């Protein structure tokens, strides 16, 4: 009755099949030794997990030694132990927004049991029992968090890598979320703000694909874009541009003036092309424009527009 099974289902080898696979060998060894105690899990017919403890001893009888034991339901005490372990984990990760909700499967309708906000996410007092979706709708309603809440089981954890959300102040943030299932079907959500880390990584990625002086795509990004478009079956025209007499500017007016001239001309190039085109600096005074899927008329118009704008007068530090 306690286990939820009929007697024939648990007699003999049948009970061993109810033991969690990860605990079977440990329980088998304890039975063979015939003494001591062993803790293990079984799964009830309703799908919930139950913790049991067998206290075993060998006793002599007129037919030889037998193993006698007492089996105790320790689910509650074990659950308390797991809760303490989870709380210790939360304490180690306190540089986060910690939310404990009563029923993750309820999604935004779950009720908050505990809130600990060390990243200044929530801008108002949050009473116990407040609705999850009312306090942090940007988290409660996020598809990936909702899916993780629905899939979370007791004493399980699910980690969600960086996702983008906008908080109630309208501030965009990158967060990493970890969900911990608690034994009483509750769950703890640890929300870490990783915006600075993501911003730094985005900056590194940008540096790897863009020219540091002009901000244009570099040669690597240009070739990747061209190869990808051609692989997809598209047409690509590549315009190569070289600035005449640029060395004279550096020699007579200095490299700082030359750099400013490159920045100005780069901006003019950007403003000359279509939104689908990619402008790249190949190095020095050499540029390229990748023009996908353009007909002859569009190419002629684009080339004329580029020439007109690049030939227009440029004034840098009083020099023309």
PARO-611658 format. One line per 8 residues: number of its first residue (from 1); their letters; for each residue z, y, x of N, C-alpha, C. Coordinates in Angstrom, 1 decimal. Layout:
NUM> A> Z,Y,X,Z,Y,X,Z,Y,X ~ ...
END
This chain:
1> XXXXXXXX> 0.0,-1.2,0.8,0.0,0.0,0.0,0.0,1.3,0.9 ~ 0.8,1.3,1.9,0.9,2.4,2.8,-0.4,2.7,3.5 ~ -1.0,1.5,4.0,-2.2,1.7,4.7,-3.5,1.9,3.8 ~ -3.3,1.6,2.6,-4.5,1.8,1.6,-5.4,0.6,1.5 ~ -5.0,-0.5,2.1,-5.9,-1.7,2.1,-5.2,-2.8,1.3 ~ -6.0,-3.7,0.8,-5.5,-4.9,0.2,-5.0,-5.9,1.3 ~ -4.1,-6.8,1.0,-3.5,-7.7,2.0,-4.6,-8.5,2.7 ~ -5.5,-9.1,2.0,-6.5,-9.9,2.7,-7.3,-9.1,3.7
9> XXXXXXXX> -7.4,-7.8,3.5,-8.2,-7.0,4.4,-7.5,-6.8,5.8 ~ -6.2,-7.0,5.8,-5.5,-6.6,7.1,-4.9,-7.8,7.7 ~ -5.0,-9.0,7.1,-4.5,-10.2,7.7,-5.4,-10.7,8.8 ~ -4.8,-11.3,9.9,-5.6,-11.9,10.9,-6.4,-10.8,11.7 ~ -7.6,-11.2,12.0,-8.5,-10.3,12.9,-8.9,-9.1,12.1 ~ -8.8,-9.1,10.8,-9.2,-8.0,10.0,-8.6,-6.7,10.4 ~ -7.2,-6.8,10.7,-6.5,-5.5,11.0,-7.0,-4.9,12.3 ~ -7.4,-5.8,13.3,-7.8,-5.3,14.6,-9.1,-4.5,14.4
17> XXXXXXXX> -9.9,-4.8,13.4,-11.2,-4.0,13.2,-10.9,-2.6,12.6 ~ -9.7,-2.5,12.0,-9.3,-1.2,11.5,-8.8,-0.2,12.5 ~ -8.4,-0.7,13.7,-7.9,0.1,14.8,-9.0,0.9,15.4 ~ -8.8,2.1,15.8,-9.8,3.0,16.4,-10.3,2.3,17.6 ~ -11.6,2.3,17.9,-12.2,1.6,19.0,-11.6,2.0,20.3 ~ -11.2,3.2,20.5,-10.6,3.7,21.8,-9.2,3.2,22.0 ~ -8.6,2.6,20.9,-7.2,2.2,21.0,-7.1,0.7,21.0 ~ -8.1,-0.1,20.8,-8.0,-1.5,20.6,-7.6,-2.2,21.9
25> XXXXXXXX> -8.1,-1.9,23.0,-7.7,-2.6,24.2,-6.3,-2.4,24.5 ~ -5.8,-1.2,24.4,-4.4,-0.9,24.6,-3.5,-1.7,23.7 ~ -3.8,-1.8,22.4,-3.0,-2.5,21.5,-3.1,-4.0,21.8 ~ -4.3,-4.5,22.2,-4.4,-5.9,22.5,-3.5,-6.3,23.7 ~ -3.5,-5.4,24.7,-2.7,-5.7,25.9,-1.2,-5.7,25.6 ~ -0.8,-4.8,24.7,0.6,-4.8,24.2,1.0,-6.1,23.5 ~ 0.1,-6.6,22.7,0.4,-7.8,21.9,0.5,-9.0,22.9 ~ -0.4,-9.0,23.9,-0.4,-10.1,24.8,0.9,-10.1,25.7
33> XXXXXXXX> 1.4,-8.9,26.0,2.7,-8.8,26.8,3.9,-9.2,25.9 ~ 3.8,-8.9,24.6,4.8,-9.3,23.6,6.1,-8.5,23.7 ~ 6.0,-7.3,24.3,7.2,-6.5,24.4,6.8,-5.0,24.6 ~ 7.7,-4.1,24.3,7.5,-2.7,24.4,6.9,-2.1,23.1 ~ 6.3,-0.9,23.3,5.8,-0.2,22.1,4.4,0.3,22.4 ~ 3.6,0.4,21.4,2.3,0.9,21.6,1.9,1.8,20.4 ~ 1.2,2.9,20.6,0.8,3.8,19.6,-0.7,3.7,19.4 ~ -1.2,3.8,18.2,-2.7,3.6,18.0,-3.0,4.2,16.7
41> XXXXXXXX> -4.3,4.4,16.5,-4.8,5.0,15.2,-5.6,3.9,14.4 ~ -5.5,4.1,13.1,-6.4,3.3,12.2,-7.0,4.3,11.2 ~ -8.1,3.9,10.6,-8.7,4.7,9.6,-8.5,4.2,8.2 ~ -8.0,5.0,7.4,-7.7,4.6,6.0,-9.0,4.5,5.2 ~ -9.0,3.9,4.0,-10.3,3.8,3.2,-10.8,5.1,2.8 ~ -9.9,6.2,2.7,-10.4,7.5,2.3,-11.0,8.3,3.5 ~ -11.0,7.7,4.7,-11.6,8.3,5.9,-10.6,9.1,6.8 ~ -9.4,9.2,6.3,-8.4,9.9,7.1,-7.8,9.0,8.2
49> XXXXXXXX> -7.2,9.6,9.2,-6.7,8.9,10.4,-5.2,8.7,10.2 ~ -4.7,7.6,10.5,-3.2,7.3,10.4,-2.8,6.8,11.8 ~ -1.7,7.4,12.3,-1.1,6.9,13.6,0.0,5.9,13.3 ~ 0.0,4.8,14.0,1.0,3.8,13.8,1.7,3.5,15.2 ~ 2.9,3.0,15.1,3.6,2.6,16.4,4.2,1.2,16.1 ~ 3.8,0.3,17.0,4.3,-1.1,17.0,5.4,-1.2,18.0 ~ 6.6,-1.6,17.6,7.7,-2.0,18.5,7.8,-3.5,18.6 ~ 7.5,-4.1,19.7,7.3,-5.5,19.8,8.5,-6.1,20.7
57> XXXXXXXX> 8.8,-7.4,20.4,9.7,-8.2,21.2,9.4,-9.7,21.0 ~ 9.7,-10.4,22.1,9.5,-11.9,22.0,10.8,-12.5,21.7 ~ 10.7,-13.5,20.8,11.9,-14.3,20.4,11.7,-15.8,20.5 ~ 12.6,-16.5,21.0,12.5,-18.0,21.1,12.7,-18.6,19.7 ~ 12.0,-19.6,19.4,12.2,-20.4,18.2,12.1,-21.8,18.5 ~ 12.4,-22.7,17.5,12.3,-24.1,17.8,10.9,-24.6,18.0 ~ 9.9,-23.7,17.7,8.5,-24.0,17.9,7.9,-23.2,19.1 ~ 8.8,-22.6,19.9,8.3,-21.8,21.0,8.5,-20.3,20.7
65> XXXXXXXX> 8.1,-19.5,21.7,8.3,-18.0,21.5,7.3,-17.4,20.6 ~ 7.8,-16.5,19.8,6.9,-15.8,18.9,7.1,-14.3,19.1 ~ 6.2,-13.5,18.7,6.3,-12.0,18.8,6.6,-11.5,17.5 ~ 7.7,-10.7,17.5,8.1,-10.1,16.2,7.9,-8.6,16.5 ~ 7.7,-7.8,15.5,7.5,-6.4,15.6,7.7,-5.6,14.4 ~ 7.9,-4.3,14.5,8.1,-3.4,13.4,7.0,-2.3,13.6 ~ 6.2,-2.1,12.6,5.2,-1.1,12.6,5.6,0.2,11.8 ~ 5.6,1.3,12.4,6.0,2.6,11.8,4.9,3.6,11.7
73> XXXXXXXX> 4.9,4.3,10.6,3.9,5.4,10.4,4.4,6.6,11.2 ~ 3.7,7.0,12.2,4.2,8.2,13.0,3.2,9.3,12.9 ~ 2.4,9.3,11.9,1.4,10.3,11.7,1.9,11.7,11.8 ~ 3.1,11.9,11.1,3.6,13.3,11.0,4.1,13.7,12.4 ~ 4.9,12.9,13.1,5.4,13.3,14.4,4.3,13.4,15.4 ~ 3.3,12.5,15.3,2.1,12.7,16.2,1.4,13.9,15.9 ~ 1.2,14.3,14.6,0.6,15.5,14.3,1.3,16.7,14.8 ~ 2.6,16.7,14.8,3.4,17.8,15.3,3.1,17.9,16.8
81> XXXXXXXX> 3.0,16.8,17.5,2.8,16.8,18.9,1.4,17.4,19.2 ~ 0.4,17.0,18.5,-0.9,17.5,18.6,-1.0,19.0,18.4 ~ -0.2,19.4,17.3,-0.2,20.9,17.0,0.4,21.7,18.2 ~ 1.4,21.1,18.8,2.0,21.8,19.9,1.0,21.9,21.1 ~ 0.3,20.8,21.3,-0.8,20.8,22.3,-1.8,21.8,22.0 ~ -2.2,21.9,20.8,-3.2,22.9,20.4,-2.7,24.3,20.6 ~ -1.4,24.5,20.2,-0.8,25.8,20.4,-0.7,26.2,21.8 ~ -0.4,25.2,22.7,-0.4,25.5,24.1,-1.8,26.0,24.6
89> XXXXXXXX> -2.8,25.3,24.1,-4.2,25.7,24.4,-4.5,27.1,24.0 ~ -4.0,27.4,22.8,-4.2,28.8,22.3,-3.5,29.8,23.2 ~ -2.3,29.5,23.6,-1.5,30.4,24.4,-2.3,30.7,25.7 ~ -2.9,29.6,26.3,-3.7,29.7,27.5,-4.9,30.6,27.4 ~ -5.3,30.7,26.1,-6.6,31.5,25.9,-6.3,32.7,25.0 ~ -5.2,33.4,25.3,-4.8,34.5,24.4,-5.6,35.7,24.6 ~ -6.5,35.8,25.6,-7.4,37.0,25.7,-8.5,36.8,24.7 ~ -8.2,36.6,23.4,-9.2,36.3,22.4,-8.6,36.7,21.1
97> XXXXXXXX> -9.5,36.6,20.1,-9.1,36.7,18.7,-8.8,35.3,18.2 ~ -7.6,35.1,17.8,-7.2,33.7,17.3,-7.0,33.8,15.8 ~ -7.7,32.9,15.1,-7.6,32.8,13.7,-7.2,31.4,13.3 ~ -6.2,31.2,12.5,-5.8,29.9,12.0,-6.1,29.9,10.5 ~ -7.0,29.0,10.1,-7.4,29.0,8.6,-6.9,27.6,8.1 ~ -6.6,27.7,6.8,-6.1,26.5,6.1,-7.1,25.3,5.9 ~ -8.3,25.7,5.6,-9.3,24.7,5.3,-10.7,25.1,5.7 ~ -11.1,24.7,6.9,-12.4,25.2,7.4,-13.6,24.8,6.5
105> XXXXXXXX> -13.5,23.7,5.8,-14.6,23.3,4.9,-14.8,24.3,3.8 ~ -13.8,25.2,3.5,-13.9,26.2,2.5,-14.7,27.4,2.9 ~ -15.1,27.4,4.2,-15.9,28.5,4.7,-15.2,29.9,4.5 ~ -15.9,30.9,4.1,-15.4,32.2,3.9,-14.2,32.2,2.9 ~ -14.1,31.2,2.0,-12.9,31.2,1.1,-11.7,30.6,1.6 ~ -11.7,30.2,2.9,-10.5,29.7,3.5,-9.4,30.8,3.6 ~ -8.2,30.4,3.7,-7.1,31.4,3.8,-6.5,31.4,5.2 ~ -6.2,32.6,5.6,-5.7,32.8,7.0,-4.2,32.4,7.0
113> XXXXXXXX> -3.8,31.6,8.0,-2.4,31.3,8.2,-1.8,32.1,9.3 ~ -2.7,32.5,10.3,-2.2,33.2,11.5,-3.3,34.0,12.1 ~ -3.0,35.2,12.5,-4.0,36.0,13.2,-3.3,36.6,14.5 ~ -4.0,36.5,15.6,-3.6,37.1,16.8,-4.8,37.7,17.5 ~ -4.8,39.1,17.4,-6.0,39.8,17.9,-5.7,40.6,19.2 ~ -6.1,40.0,20.3,-5.9,40.6,21.6,-7.2,41.3,22.1 ~ -8.2,41.4,21.3,-9.5,42.0,21.7,-9.9,43.1,20.8 ~ -8.9,43.6,20.0,-9.1,44.8,19.1,-10.3,44.6,18.2
121> XXXXXXXX> -10.3,43.5,17.6,-11.4,43.2,16.7,-11.1,43.7,15.3 ~ -9.9,43.4,14.8,-9.6,43.7,13.4,-8.8,45.0,13.4 ~ -9.3,46.0,12.6,-8.7,47.3,12.6,-7.7,47.6,11.5 ~ -7.1,46.5,10.9,-6.2,46.7,9.9,-5.2,45.5,9.8 ~ -4.0,45.8,9.3,-3.0,44.6,9.2,-3.6,43.5,8.3 ~ -3.3,42.3,8.7,-3.9,41.1,8.0,-2.7,40.3,7.5 ~ -2.4,40.3,6.2,-1.3,39.4,5.7,-1.7,38.0,5.7 ~ -0.7,37.1,5.8,-0.9,35.7,5.7,-1.5,35.4,4.3
129> XXXXXXXX> -2.4,34.5,4.3,-3.0,34.1,3.0,-4.2,34.9,2.7 ~ -4.6,35.9,3.5,-5.8,36.7,3.3,-7.0,35.8,3.4 ~ -8.0,36.2,2.6,-9.3,35.4,2.6,-10.0,35.6,3.9 ~ -10.4,34.5,4.6,-11.2,34.5,5.8,-12.4,35.5,5.8 ~ -13.2,35.3,4.7,-14.4,36.1,4.6,-14.1,37.6,4.3 ~ -12.9,38.0,3.9,-12.6,39.4,3.6,-12.2,40.1,4.9 ~ -11.5,39.3,5.8,-11.0,39.9,7.0,-12.0,40.0,8.1 ~ -12.8,39.0,8.3,-13.9,39.0,9.3,-15.1,38.4,8.8
137> XXXXXXXX> -15.8,39.1,7.8,-17.0,38.5,7.2,-18.1,38.3,8.2 ~ -18.2,39.0,9.3,-19.2,38.8,10.3,-19.1,37.5,11.0 ~ -17.9,37.0,11.0,-17.6,35.6,11.6,-17.7,34.5,10.6 ~ -17.0,34.8,9.5,-16.9,33.7,8.4,-18.3,33.4,7.8 ~ -19.2,34.4,7.8,-20.5,34.2,7.2,-21.6,33.9,8.2 ~ -21.2,33.8,9.5,-22.3,33.5,10.5,-22.7,32.0,10.3 ~ -24.0,31.8,10.3,-24.5,30.4,10.0,-24.0,29.3,10.9 ~ -23.9,29.7,12.2,-23.5,28.7,13.2,-22.0,28.4,13.1
145> XXXXXXXX> -21.2,29.4,12.8,-19.7,29.2,12.6,-19.5,28.5,11.3 ~ -20.2,28.8,10.3,-20.1,28.1,9.0,-20.4,26.6,9.1 ~ -21.5,26.3,9.9,-21.9,24.9,10.1,-20.8,24.2,10.9 ~ -20.3,24.8,11.9,-19.2,24.2,12.7,-18.0,23.9,11.9 ~ -17.6,24.9,11.0,-16.4,24.7,10.2,-16.6,23.5,9.3 ~ -17.8,23.4,8.7,-18.1,22.3,7.8,-18.0,20.9,8.5 ~ -18.4,20.9,9.8,-18.5,19.6,10.5,-17.2,19.3,11.2 ~ -16.3,20.2,11.3,-15.1,20.0,12.1,-14.2,18.9,11.5
153> XXXXXXXX> -13.7,18.0,12.3,-12.8,17.0,11.8,-11.4,17.2,12.4 ~ -10.4,16.5,11.9,-9.0,16.7,12.4,-9.0,16.3,13.9 ~ -8.3,17.1,14.7,-8.0,16.9,16.1,-9.4,16.8,16.9 ~ -10.4,17.5,16.4,-11.7,17.6,17.1,-11.8,19.1,17.5 ~ -12.8,19.3,18.4,-13.1,20.7,18.8,-14.6,20.8,18.9 ~ -15.1,22.0,18.6,-16.5,22.4,18.6,-16.6,23.7,19.3 ~ -17.5,23.8,20.3,-17.7,25.0,21.0,-19.1,25.6,20.7 ~ -19.1,26.9,20.4,-20.3,27.6,20.1,-20.6,28.6,21.2
161> XXXXXXXX> -21.7,28.4,21.9,-22.0,29.3,23.0,-22.4,30.7,22.4 ~ -22.6,31.6,23.3,-22.7,33.0,22.9,-23.6,33.3,21.7 ~ -23.0,34.0,20.7,-23.8,34.4,19.5,-23.6,35.9,19.4 ~ -24.6,36.6,18.7,-24.5,38.0,18.5,-24.0,38.3,17.1 ~ -23.0,39.2,17.0,-22.5,39.6,15.7,-22.3,41.1,15.8 ~ -22.2,41.7,14.6,-21.8,43.2,14.5,-20.5,43.3,13.8 ~ -19.5,43.9,14.4,-18.2,43.9,13.8,-18.2,45.0,12.7 ~ -17.0,45.2,12.0,-16.9,46.1,10.9,-17.1,47.5,11.3
169> XXXXXXXX> -17.0,47.8,12.5,-17.2,49.2,13.0,-18.7,49.5,13.3 ~ -19.5,48.4,13.1,-20.9,48.6,13.5,-21.2,48.4,14.9 ~ -20.3,47.8,15.7,-20.5,47.6,17.1,-21.0,46.2,17.3 ~ -22.1,46.1,18.0,-22.7,44.8,18.3,-21.9,44.1,19.4 ~ -21.6,42.9,19.3,-20.9,42.1,20.3,-21.5,40.7,20.5 ~ -21.3,40.2,21.7,-21.6,38.8,22.0,-20.3,38.1,22.1 ~ -20.2,37.0,21.3,-18.9,36.3,21.3,-19.2,34.8,21.6 ~ -18.1,34.1,22.1,-18.1,32.7,22.2,-17.0,32.2,21.4
177> XXXXXXXX> -17.3,31.2,20.6,-16.3,30.7,19.6,-16.0,29.2,19.8 ~ -14.7,28.9,19.8,-14.3,27.5,19.9,-13.4,27.2,18.7 ~ -13.7,26.1,18.0,-12.9,25.7,16.9,-12.1,24.4,17.2 ~ -10.9,24.4,16.8,-10.0,23.3,17.1,-9.5,22.8,15.7 ~ -9.8,21.5,15.4,-9.3,20.9,14.2,-7.8,20.5,14.3 ~ -7.0,20.9,13.4,-5.6,20.6,13.4,-5.3,19.4,12.4 ~ -4.3,18.6,12.6,-4.1,17.4,11.9,-4.0,17.6,10.4 ~ -3.5,18.7,10.0,-3.3,19.0,8.5,-4.5,19.6,7.9
185> XXXXXXXX> -5.7,19.3,8.4,-7.0,19.8,7.9,-7.2,21.3,8.2 ~ -6.2,22.0,8.8,-6.4,23.4,9.2,-7.3,23.4,10.4 ~ -7.6,24.7,10.8,-8.4,24.8,12.1,-8.0,26.1,12.7 ~ -8.1,26.2,14.0,-7.9,27.4,14.8,-9.2,27.8,15.4 ~ -9.6,29.1,15.3,-10.8,29.6,15.9,-10.4,30.6,17.0 ~ -10.9,30.3,18.2,-10.7,31.2,19.3,-12.0,32.0,19.6 ~ -12.0,33.3,19.4,-13.2,34.1,19.5,-13.0,35.0,20.7 ~ -13.9,34.7,21.7,-13.8,35.5,23.0,-15.0,36.5,23.0
193> XXXXXXXX> -14.7,37.7,23.3,-15.7,38.7,23.5,-16.4,38.6,24.9 ~ -17.6,38.2,24.9,-18.3,38.0,26.2,-19.4,39.0,26.4 ~ -19.3,40.2,25.7,-20.3,41.2,25.7,-20.7,41.7,27.1 ~ -19.6,42.0,27.9,-19.8,42.5,29.3,-20.6,41.4,30.1 ~ -20.2,40.2,30.0,-20.8,39.1,30.7,-22.3,39.0,30.3 ~ -22.6,39.0,29.0,-23.9,38.8,28.5,-24.8,40.0,29.0 ~ -24.2,41.2,28.9,-24.9,42.4,29.4,-25.3,42.3,30.9 ~ -24.3,41.9,31.7,-24.6,41.7,33.1,-25.6,40.7,33.3
201> XXXXXXXX> -25.6,39.6,32.6,-26.6,38.5,32.7,-28.0,39.0,32.3 ~ -28.0,39.8,31.2,-29.3,40.4,30.8,-29.9,41.3,31.9 ~ -29.0,42.1,32.5,-29.4,43.0,33.6,-30.0,42.2,34.8 ~ -29.4,41.1,35.1,-29.9,40.3,36.2,-31.2,39.7,35.8 ~ -31.4,39.2,34.6,-32.7,38.7,34.1,-33.7,39.8,34.1 ~ -33.4,41.0,33.7,-34.3,42.1,33.7,-34.8,42.4,35.2 ~ -33.8,42.4,36.1,-34.2,42.7,37.5,-35.1,41.6,38.1 ~ -35.0,40.4,37.6,-35.8,39.3,38.1,-37.3,39.4,37.6
209> XXXXXXXX> -37.5,40.2,36.6,-38.9,40.2,36.0,-39.4,41.6,35.9 ~ -38.7,42.6,36.4,-39.2,44.0,36.3,-39.1,44.7,37.7 ~ -40.0,45.7,37.9,-40.0,46.5,39.0,-38.8,47.5,39.0 ~ -38.1,47.5,40.1,-36.8,48.3,40.1,-37.1,49.8,40.0 ~ -38.2,50.3,40.6,-38.5,51.7,40.6,-39.0,52.2,39.3 ~ -40.0,51.6,38.7,-40.7,52.1,37.5,-40.2,51.4,36.2 ~ -39.5,50.3,36.3,-39.1,49.6,35.1,-40.2,48.8,34.5 ~ -41.4,48.8,35.1,-42.5,48.0,34.6,-42.3,46.5,34.9
217> XXXXXXXX> -43.1,45.7,34.2,-43.0,44.2,34.6,-43.5,44.1,36.0 ~ -42.9,43.0,36.7,-43.4,42.8,38.1,-44.5,41.7,38.1 ~ -45.0,41.4,39.2,-46.1,40.4,39.4,-45.7,39.1,38.7 ~ -44.5,38.6,38.9,-44.1,37.3,38.4,-44.1,37.3,36.8 ~ -43.6,38.4,36.2,-43.7,38.5,34.8,-45.1,38.6,34.2 ~ -45.9,39.3,35.0,-47.3,39.5,34.6,-48.0,38.1,34.5 ~ -47.9,37.3,35.6,-48.6,36.0,35.7,-48.0,35.1,34.7 ~ -46.7,35.1,34.4,-46.1,34.2,33.4,-46.7,34.6,32.0
225> XXXXXXXX> -46.8,35.9,31.7,-47.4,36.3,30.4,-48.8,35.9,30.3 ~ -49.6,36.1,31.3,-51.0,35.7,31.3,-51.2,34.2,31.1 ~ -50.4,33.4,31.9,-50.6,32.0,31.8,-50.1,31.4,30.4 ~ -49.1,32.0,29.9,-48.6,31.5,28.6,-49.6,31.8,27.5 ~ -50.2,33.0,27.5,-51.2,33.4,26.5,-52.4,32.5,26.6 ~ -52.9,32.2,27.8,-54.1,31.4,28.0,-53.8,30.0,27.5 ~ -52.6,29.5,27.9,-52.2,28.1,27.5,-52.2,27.9,26.0 ~ -51.9,29.0,25.3,-51.9,28.9,23.8,-53.3,29.1,23.2
233> XXXXXXXX> -54.3,29.2,24.1,-55.7,29.3,23.6,-56.2,30.8,23.4 ~ -55.5,31.8,23.8,-55.9,33.1,23.6,-56.8,33.6,24.8 ~ -57.4,34.8,24.5,-58.2,35.4,25.6,-57.4,36.5,26.2 ~ -57.6,36.7,27.5,-56.8,37.7,28.3,-57.8,38.4,29.2 ~ -57.7,39.8,29.2,-58.4,40.6,30.1,-57.4,41.3,31.0 ~ -57.7,41.3,32.3,-56.7,41.9,33.3,-57.4,43.1,33.9 ~ -56.8,44.3,33.7,-57.3,45.5,34.3,-56.5,45.8,35.6 ~ -57.1,46.0,36.7,-56.5,46.2,38.0,-56.7,47.7,38.3
241> XXXXXXXX> -55.6,48.4,38.7,-55.6,49.9,38.9,-55.0,50.2,40.3 ~ -55.7,51.0,41.0,-55.3,51.4,42.3,-55.4,52.9,42.4 ~ -54.3,53.5,42.9,-54.3,55.0,42.9,-54.9,55.5,44.2 ~ -55.9,56.3,44.1,-56.6,56.8,45.3,-55.7,57.8,46.0 ~ -55.7,57.8,47.4,-55.1,58.7,48.2,-53.6,58.9,48.0 ~ -53.0,57.8,47.5,-51.5,57.9,47.3,-50.8,58.0,48.6 ~ -51.3,57.3,49.6,-50.6,57.4,51.0,-50.5,58.8,51.4 ~ -51.5,59.7,51.1,-51.4,61.1,51.5,-50.3,61.8,50.9
249> XXXXXXXX> -49.9,61.4,49.7,-48.8,62.1,49.0,-47.5,61.7,49.8 ~ -47.3,60.4,50.1,-46.1,60.1,50.8,-46.1,60.7,52.2 ~ -47.2,60.8,52.9,-47.2,61.4,54.2,-47.0,62.9,54.2 ~ -47.5,63.6,53.2,-47.4,65.1,53.3,-46.1,65.6,52.5 ~ -45.8,64.9,51.4,-44.7,65.4,50.5,-43.4,64.6,50.6 ~ -43.5,63.4,51.2,-42.3,62.5,51.4,-42.3,61.4,50.3 ~ -41.5,60.4,50.7,-41.4,59.2,49.8,-40.7,59.5,48.5 ~ -39.8,60.4,48.5,-39.1,60.7,47.2,-40.1,61.3,46.2
257> XXXXXXXX> -41.0,62.2,46.7,-42.0,62.8,45.8,-43.0,61.7,45.3 ~ -43.3,60.8,46.3,-44.2,59.7,45.9,-43.6,58.8,44.9 ~ -42.3,58.5,45.0,-41.6,57.7,44.0,-41.6,58.4,42.6 ~ -41.4,59.7,42.6,-41.4,60.4,41.3,-42.8,60.4,40.7 ~ -43.8,60.5,41.5,-45.2,60.4,41.0,-45.5,59.0,40.4 ~ -45.0,58.0,41.1,-45.2,56.6,40.5,-44.5,56.4,39.2 ~ -43.3,57.0,39.0,-42.6,56.9,37.7,-43.4,57.6,36.6 ~ -43.9,58.8,36.9,-44.6,59.6,35.9,-45.9,58.9,35.5
265> XXXXXXXX> -46.6,58.4,36.5,-47.9,57.6,36.2,-47.6,56.3,35.4 ~ -46.5,55.7,35.8,-46.1,54.5,35.1,-45.8,54.7,33.6 ~ -45.2,55.9,33.3,-44.9,56.2,31.9,-46.2,56.5,31.2 ~ -47.1,57.2,31.9,-48.4,57.5,31.3,-49.2,56.2,31.0 ~ -49.1,55.2,31.9,-49.7,53.9,31.6,-49.1,53.3,30.4 ~ -47.8,53.3,30.3,-47.2,52.7,29.1,-47.6,53.3,27.8 ~ -47.8,54.6,27.9,-48.1,55.3,26.6,-49.6,55.2,26.3 ~ -50.4,54.6,27.2,-51.8,54.5,27.0,-52.2,53.2,26.3
273> XXXXXXXX> -51.4,52.2,26.5,-51.8,50.8,26.1,-51.3,50.5,24.6 ~ -51.8,49.4,24.1,-51.4,48.9,22.8,-50.0,48.2,22.9 ~ -49.4,48.0,21.8,-48.1,47.4,21.8,-48.1,46.0,22.4 ~ -49.3,45.3,22.2,-49.4,43.9,22.6,-49.7,43.8,24.1 ~ -50.1,44.9,24.8,-50.5,44.9,26.2,-49.3,45.0,27.1 ~ -49.4,44.5,28.3,-48.3,44.5,29.3,-48.8,45.2,30.5 ~ -48.0,46.2,30.9,-48.3,47.0,32.1,-47.4,46.5,33.2 ~ -47.9,46.2,34.4,-47.1,45.7,35.5,-47.4,46.5,36.8
281> XXXXXXXX> -46.4,46.6,37.6,-46.6,47.1,39.0,-46.7,46.0,39.9 ~ -47.8,45.9,40.6,-48.0,44.8,41.6,-47.3,45.1,42.9 ~ -47.1,46.3,43.2,-46.6,46.7,44.5,-47.3,48.0,45.0 ~ -46.5,48.8,45.7,-47.1,50.0,46.3,-47.7,50.9,45.2 ~ -49.0,51.2,45.3,-49.7,52.0,44.3,-50.7,51.2,43.5 ~ -50.4,49.9,43.3,-51.3,49.0,42.6,-50.6,48.6,41.3 ~ -51.4,48.7,40.2,-50.9,48.3,38.9,-51.8,47.4,38.2 ~ -51.4,46.7,37.1,-52.2,45.9,36.3,-51.9,46.0,34.9
289> XXXXXXXX> -52.9,45.8,34.0,-52.6,45.8,32.6,-53.2,44.5,32.0 ~ -52.3,43.7,31.4,-52.8,42.5,30.7,-53.1,42.8,29.3 ~ -54.3,42.6,28.9,-54.8,43.0,27.5,-55.2,41.7,26.8 ~ -54.4,41.2,25.8,-54.8,40.0,25.1,-55.7,40.3,23.9 ~ -56.7,39.4,23.8,-57.5,39.3,22.6,-58.1,40.7,22.1 ~ -58.7,41.3,23.1,-59.4,42.6,22.8,-60.9,42.5,22.8 ~ -61.6,43.1,21.9,-63.1,43.1,22.0,-63.6,44.2,22.9 ~ -64.9,44.2,23.1,-65.5,45.1,24.1,-65.2,46.6,23.7
297> XXXXXXXX> -65.2,46.9,22.4,-64.9,48.3,22.0,-63.5,48.7,22.3 ~ -62.6,47.8,22.0,-61.2,48.1,22.3,-60.9,48.3,23.8 ~ -61.6,47.5,24.6,-61.4,47.6,26.0,-62.0,48.9,26.6 ~ -63.1,49.3,26.1,-63.7,50.5,26.5,-62.8,51.7,26.2 ~ -62.3,51.7,25.0,-61.4,52.8,24.5,-60.1,52.8,25.3 ~ -59.6,51.6,25.6,-58.4,51.6,26.4,-58.6,52.1,27.8 ~ -59.7,51.6,28.5,-59.9,52.1,29.8,-60.1,53.6,29.9 ~ -60.9,54.1,28.9,-61.1,55.6,28.9,-59.8,56.3,28.7
305> XXXXXXXX> -58.9,55.8,27.9,-57.6,56.5,27.6,-56.8,56.4,28.9 ~ -56.8,55.3,29.6,-56.0,55.2,30.8,-56.5,56.2,31.9 ~ -57.8,56.3,32.1,-58.4,57.1,33.1,-58.1,58.6,32.8 ~ -58.2,59.0,31.5,-57.9,60.4,31.2,-56.5,60.8,31.5 ~ -55.6,59.9,31.1,-54.2,60.2,31.3,-53.7,60.2,32.7 ~ -54.3,59.2,33.5,-53.9,59.2,34.9,-54.5,60.3,35.7 ~ -55.7,60.8,35.3,-56.3,61.9,36.0,-55.7,63.3,35.7 ~ -55.0,63.4,34.6,-54.4,64.7,34.2,-53.4,65.2,35.3
313> XXXXXXXX> -53.3,66.5,35.4,-52.5,67.1,36.5,-51.1,66.6,36.4 ~ -50.5,66.4,37.6,-49.1,66.0,37.7,-48.4,67.0,38.6 ~ -47.2,67.6,38.2,-46.5,68.5,39.0,-45.1,67.8,39.3 ~ -44.8,67.7,40.6,-43.6,67.1,41.1,-43.0,68.0,42.1 ~ -41.8,68.6,41.8,-41.0,69.5,42.6,-41.9,70.7,43.1 ~ -42.7,71.2,42.1,-43.6,72.3,42.4,-44.9,72.0,43.0 ~ -45.1,70.7,43.4,-46.4,70.3,44.1,-47.2,69.7,43.0 ~ -48.6,70.0,43.1,-49.5,69.5,42.1,-50.4,68.4,42.8
END
